[in-house]
């Protein structure tokens, strides 16, 4: 007599039938939505309070945001930022290489340079360079000397102060990037007969860029805003021109808002450039999401989006 066939296993109550795929239901984080709604409501109230403020003349802001004198100051700010950053990067590389050198004199001088320019406020450095004539009335030797005031203009003093200060910070960023490269890479390059300069250009620095680029982008944004400090010496930057226009008809607050809008535009462009550079030098490394924050939010809200969470019956 043959045995009776074993009964088929029964699915638990409420579970999907055997053989059918499980349907994942997104977990709703209601607390996050409530907090986000509260923040948006507070932000809307703040914007409404500022927009409805009768003290601020919004028509003045609209009329002067593209005013010629403001655009001239904007060009000066951009030029000052780019020139200071380029000189700062070049100087930072040189100081970082000297800091890592086996030469005790170069290493000591680079340490002292970094200590001085990182340890004193940028505003003080700007004022010192602007008043350099108090220490050296003339620069040069004999008949070849020139007046310091004629040589060091307000723009020149601003450029010197910002570039030298930026070089001190960039030296530490570059040094960290160089130290992040595997020492075996240097040993292999030296075994191939590469000189120290060629090793730096072809092996070390290209690999160090992945570490250098993110903080360098942050330094660029910081430097862009730091250029506003040169207004104390009248270097003709964006803030200097905005304050000068506002002082003529008592619209200082409106002109500060105009300057702030342009600074926001410039920092946004700099941040976008930083993102592009990070993607360029990050090729071949761990993959990262390229979607923006709005794109990720839209994807999360898409109907039927499956997330790790509870399984629906």
C-alpha positions as CSV (number, residue, x, y, z in Angstrom):
1,X,0.0,0.0,0.0
2,X,1.6,3.3,-1.1
3,X,1.9,6.2,1.3
4,X,-0.3,9.2,0.9
5,X,1.4,12.2,-0.7
6,X,2.5,14.9,1.8
7,X,0.2,18.0,1.9
8,X,1.6,21.1,0.2
9,X,2.8,23.7,2.7
10,X,0.3,26.4,3.4
11,X,1.3,30.1,3.2
12,X,1.0,32.0,6.4
13,X,-2.2,34.0,6.8
14,X,-2.0,37.3,4.9
15,X,1.2,36.3,3.0
16,X,1.5,36.3,-0.8
17,X,0.8,33.0,-2.6
18,X,3.8,30.8,-3.2
19,X,5.6,31.6,-6.4
20,X,4.4,35.2,-6.6
21,X,6.9,38.1,-6.1
22,X,6.6,40.1,-2.9
23,X,5.5,43.7,-3.2
24,X,7.7,46.1,-1.2
25,X,5.8,49.0,0.3
26,X,7.8,52.2,1.1
27,X,8.1,53.0,4.7
28,X,6.5,56.4,5.3
29,X,8.6,58.6,7.6
30,X,5.8,61.0,8.7
31,X,8.0,62.7,11.3
32,X,10.4,63.9,8.6
33,X,7.5,65.3,6.6
34,X,6.1,67.1,9.6
35,X,9.5,68.6,10.4
36,X,10.0,69.6,6.7
37,X,6.6,71.2,6.6
38,X,7.4,73.2,9.8
39,X,10.7,74.4,8.4
40,X,9.1,75.5,5.1
41,X,6.3,77.3,7.0
42,X,8.9,79.2,9.1
43,X,10.9,80.0,6.0
44,X,7.8,81.3,4.2
45,X,7.0,83.5,7.2
46,X,10.5,84.9,7.2
47,X,10.4,85.6,3.5
48,X,7.0,87.3,3.8
49,X,8.2,89.4,6.7
50,X,11.2,90.6,4.7
51,X,9.3,91.2,1.5
52,X,6.5,93.1,3.3
53,X,9.0,95.3,5.1
54,X,8.3,98.9,4.1
55,X,11.8,100.0,5.1
56,X,13.4,98.2,2.3
57,X,12.9,99.7,-1.2
58,X,12.7,96.7,-3.4
59,X,12.4,98.8,-6.6
60,X,15.8,100.2,-5.8
61,X,17.3,96.7,-5.7
62,X,15.6,95.7,-9.0
63,X,16.9,98.8,-10.7
64,X,20.5,98.7,-9.4
65,X,21.3,95.0,-9.5
66,X,22.6,95.4,-13.1
67,X,23.8,98.9,-12.7
68,X,27.1,99.7,-14.5
69,X,29.0,100.6,-11.4
70,X,27.9,97.4,-9.7
71,X,28.9,95.3,-12.7
72,X,32.3,97.0,-12.7
73,X,32.8,96.0,-9.0
74,X,31.6,92.5,-9.9
75,X,34.3,92.2,-12.6
76,X,36.9,93.4,-10.1
77,X,35.8,90.8,-7.5
78,X,36.0,88.0,-10.0
79,X,39.4,89.0,-11.3
80,X,40.7,89.4,-7.7
81,X,39.3,86.0,-6.7
82,X,40.7,84.2,-9.8
83,X,44.1,85.8,-9.6
84,X,44.5,85.3,-5.9
85,X,43.4,81.6,-6.2
86,X,45.8,80.9,-9.1
87,X,48.7,82.5,-7.2
88,X,47.6,80.8,-4.0
89,X,47.5,77.3,-5.6
90,X,50.9,77.8,-7.2
91,X,52.4,79.1,-4.0
92,X,50.7,76.4,-2.0
93,X,52.3,73.7,-4.1
94,X,55.7,75.2,-3.8
95,X,55.4,75.6,0.0
96,X,54.0,72.1,0.4
97,X,56.9,70.6,-1.5
98,X,59.3,72.6,0.5
99,X,57.6,71.5,3.7
100,X,58.1,67.8,2.7
101,X,61.6,68.4,1.5
102,X,64.6,66.8,3.3
103,X,66.3,70.2,3.3
104,X,66.0,71.5,6.8
105,X,66.2,75.1,5.8
106,X,63.4,74.9,3.2
107,X,61.2,72.9,5.6
108,X,61.7,75.4,8.4
109,X,61.0,78.4,6.2
110,X,57.8,76.8,4.9
111,X,56.6,76.0,8.4
112,X,57.3,79.6,9.4
113,X,55.5,81.0,6.4
114,X,52.4,78.9,7.1
115,X,52.5,79.8,10.8
116,X,52.6,83.5,10.1
117,X,50.0,83.8,7.4
118,X,47.5,81.3,8.9
119,X,48.0,82.8,12.4
120,X,47.1,86.4,11.6
121,X,43.7,87.8,10.4
122,X,43.3,88.5,6.7
123,X,42.0,92.0,7.5
124,X,45.2,92.8,9.3
125,X,47.3,91.5,6.4
126,X,45.4,93.6,4.0
127,X,45.9,96.7,6.0
128,X,49.7,95.9,6.5
129,X,50.2,95.6,2.7
130,X,48.2,98.7,2.1
131,X,50.4,100.7,4.5
132,X,53.7,99.1,3.4
133,X,55.0,102.6,2.7
134,X,55.2,103.2,6.4
135,X,58.0,100.6,6.6
136,X,59.5,100.9,3.2
137,X,58.9,104.4,1.6
138,X,60.7,103.4,-1.6
139,X,61.3,100.0,-3.2
140,X,64.4,99.3,-5.2
141,X,68.0,100.3,-5.1
142,X,69.3,103.9,-5.7
143,X,68.0,105.5,-8.9
144,X,66.0,102.4,-9.8
145,X,63.8,102.7,-6.7
146,X,60.2,103.7,-6.9
147,X,57.7,105.1,-4.4
148,X,55.9,102.3,-2.6
149,X,52.6,104.1,-2.7
150,X,52.9,104.3,-6.5
151,X,53.8,100.6,-6.8
152,X,51.4,99.1,-4.2
153,X,48.0,100.3,-5.2
154,X,44.8,99.3,-3.3
155,X,44.2,96.5,-5.8
156,X,47.8,95.4,-5.6
157,X,47.7,95.3,-1.8
158,X,44.5,93.3,-1.8
159,X,46.0,90.9,-4.3
160,X,49.2,90.4,-2.3
161,X,47.3,89.9,0.9
162,X,44.8,87.4,-0.4
163,X,47.2,85.4,-2.6
164,X,49.8,85.0,0.2
165,X,47.2,84.1,2.7
166,X,45.6,81.6,0.3
167,X,49.0,80.0,-0.4
168,X,49.4,79.2,3.3
169,X,46.1,77.4,3.4
170,X,46.6,75.7,0.1
171,X,50.0,74.4,1.2
172,X,48.4,72.4,4.0
173,X,45.7,71.0,1.6
174,X,48.3,70.0,-1.0
175,X,50.5,68.5,1.7
176,X,47.6,66.4,2.9
177,X,46.9,65.2,-0.7
178,X,50.6,64.3,-1.3
179,X,50.8,62.3,2.0
180,X,47.6,60.5,1.0
181,X,49.3,58.9,-2.1
182,X,50.6,55.4,-1.4
183,X,54.4,55.5,-0.8
184,X,54.8,52.5,-3.0
185,X,53.9,54.7,-6.0
186,X,56.9,56.9,-5.2
187,X,59.2,53.9,-4.7
188,X,58.1,52.5,-8.1
189,X,58.7,55.8,-9.8
190,X,62.1,56.2,-8.3
191,X,63.0,52.6,-9.3
192,X,62.2,53.7,-12.9
193,X,64.7,56.5,-12.6
194,X,62.3,59.4,-12.4
195,X,63.6,62.6,-10.9
196,X,61.9,64.2,-7.9
197,X,60.2,66.9,-10.1
198,X,59.0,64.4,-12.7
199,X,57.7,62.1,-10.0
200,X,55.7,65.0,-8.5
201,X,54.2,66.1,-11.9
202,X,53.5,62.6,-13.3
203,X,52.8,60.4,-10.4
204,X,52.1,62.1,-7.1
205,X,50.1,65.2,-7.9
206,X,47.6,63.6,-10.4
207,X,46.7,61.0,-7.7
208,X,46.6,63.6,-5.0
209,X,44.0,65.7,-6.9
210,X,41.2,63.5,-5.6
211,X,42.0,64.6,-2.1
212,X,43.0,68.2,-3.0
213,X,40.0,69.2,-5.1
214,X,37.1,69.1,-2.5
215,X,38.8,71.4,0.1
216,X,40.2,73.6,-2.7
217,X,36.7,74.2,-3.9
218,X,35.7,75.2,-0.4
219,X,38.7,77.5,-0.3
220,X,37.6,79.1,-3.5
221,X,34.1,79.8,-2.1
222,X,35.7,81.2,1.1
223,X,38.1,83.4,-0.9
224,X,35.3,84.7,-3.0
225,X,33.6,86.0,0.1
226,X,36.8,87.1,1.8
227,X,37.4,89.6,-1.1
228,X,34.7,91.7,0.5
229,X,37.3,92.6,3.2
230,X,39.3,94.7,0.7
231,X,36.5,97.3,1.0
232,X,38.4,98.8,3.9
233,X,41.1,100.0,1.6
234,X,38.8,100.9,-1.3
235,X,40.0,98.4,-3.8
236,X,37.0,98.8,-6.1
237,X,35.5,95.4,-5.5
238,X,31.7,94.6,-5.5
239,X,31.1,95.6,-1.8
240,X,33.1,98.8,-2.2
241,X,31.1,99.9,-5.2
242,X,27.8,98.9,-3.5
243,X,28.6,100.8,-0.3
244,X,29.6,103.9,-2.3
245,X,26.3,103.9,-4.3
246,X,24.3,103.3,-1.1
247,X,26.0,106.2,0.7
248,X,24.9,108.7,-1.9
249,X,21.1,108.4,-1.3
250,X,20.9,106.5,2.0
251,X,20.1,103.1,0.4
252,X,22.9,101.2,2.2
253,X,20.7,98.3,3.1
254,X,19.4,97.9,-0.4
255,X,22.9,98.0,-1.9
256,X,24.0,95.4,0.7
257,X,21.2,93.1,-0.5
258,X,22.3,93.7,-4.1
259,X,25.9,92.8,-3.2
260,X,24.7,89.7,-1.4
261,X,22.7,88.5,-4.4
262,X,25.7,88.7,-6.6
263,X,27.9,86.9,-4.0
264,X,25.2,84.1,-3.9
265,X,25.4,83.8,-7.7
266,X,29.2,83.7,-7.7
267,X,29.4,81.1,-5.0
268,X,26.8,78.9,-6.7
269,X,28.8,79.0,-9.9
270,X,32.0,78.1,-8.0
271,X,30.2,75.2,-6.2
272,X,29.0,73.9,-9.6
273,X,32.6,74.1,-11.0
274,X,33.8,72.2,-7.9
275,X,31.3,69.4,-8.5
276,X,32.4,69.0,-12.1
277,X,36.1,68.9,-11.1
278,X,35.4,66.3,-8.4
279,X,33.6,64.1,-11.0
280,X,36.5,64.6,-13.5
281,X,39.2,63.6,-11.0
282,X,37.0,61.0,-9.3
283,X,36.6,58.8,-12.4
284,X,37.6,55.2,-11.6
285,X,37.0,55.6,-7.9
286,X,34.0,54.5,-5.9
287,X,30.7,55.4,-7.8
288,X,28.7,58.3,-6.5
289,X,25.2,59.4,-7.2
290,X,25.0,62.2,-9.7
291,X,21.4,63.1,-9.0
292,X,20.7,66.4,-7.4
293,X,18.9,66.7,-4.1
294,X,15.7,67.6,-6.0
295,X,16.1,64.6,-8.2
296,X,16.5,62.3,-5.2
297,X,13.4,63.8,-3.6
298,X,11.4,63.3,-6.8
299,X,12.5,59.7,-7.0
300,X,11.5,59.1,-3.4
301,X,8.0,60.5,-4.0
302,X,7.5,58.5,-7.2
303,X,4.5,56.1,-6.9
304,X,5.5,52.5,-6.6
305,X,9.0,53.3,-5.4
306,X,10.4,50.2,-3.6
307,X,12.3,50.8,-0.5
308,X,13.8,48.6,2.2
309,X,10.9,48.3,4.6
310,X,7.9,46.3,5.5
311,X,6.4,43.8,3.0
312,X,2.8,44.1,2.1
313,X,0.6,41.0,2.2
